[in-house]
Amino acid sequence: EAWQVQRAVAGLPESERPLVELAYWGGMSQSEIAGYLGVPLGTVKTRTRAALARLATTLEQELG
């Protein structure tokens, strides 16, 4: 399952993938990510929400 998650994350759009990687593998908060990437906190929240929804759909299809 771990490789399926990694593959699904790799398939995210470039605007979303770093947010997920920094949050879940880098252990950064959304505020930290916003500062690190130089984007507004609201943008980080919106893109993270979209990325997680996309991941849920992808993994649900793959894992059943």
N, C-alpha and C positions, 0 to 999 in steps of 0.2 A: 504494500500500500504506500510505503514511503516514496518509492520511485514514481508512482502514479501522481502523488501530490506534487512532487518536484517537477514532473512533466507538465502538469496543469498550471503550475506557477510560471514555468518557462513560456507557456502559451499565452500568458496575459499580455495586454498591450504595454508598450514601453512606458506609458504614463502611469501605469498601475503596478507593474512588477516590482520596481524598487521599494515601493511603500510596503508591500507585503514582506519582502525580504528583510528590510530594515526593522520592521515591527516584530516579526515572528522569529527570524534567525539572528537579528542584531539586537533584539531586546530593547529597542528604542520606543519611547512614547510617541504619540502623534505630534505633540508639541516639539519634541526633539527632532523628529523627522522634518517638520515644517522648517525649523531653523537650519537643519543640515542641508536641505535641498533648496532653501530660499524661496519657498512657496507659502501662501497663506494657509493657516491652520484649517480653515473651511474647505480648501481645496484638498488637503490631505484627507480630511474626513470623508468628503464626497467620493474621492477616488478609491479610498480604502473600502468603503461600503460597496461600491460598484465591483471592485476586484473580488471581494468575498462572495458576493452574489454570483459572479461569473464562475468562481471556483466551485461553489456549491452545486451549480448546475452541471458543470463539467464532471465533477467527481460523482455526482448522483447517477449520471449516465454511465460512467465507467464502472462504478462499484455496485450499482444497483441499489 
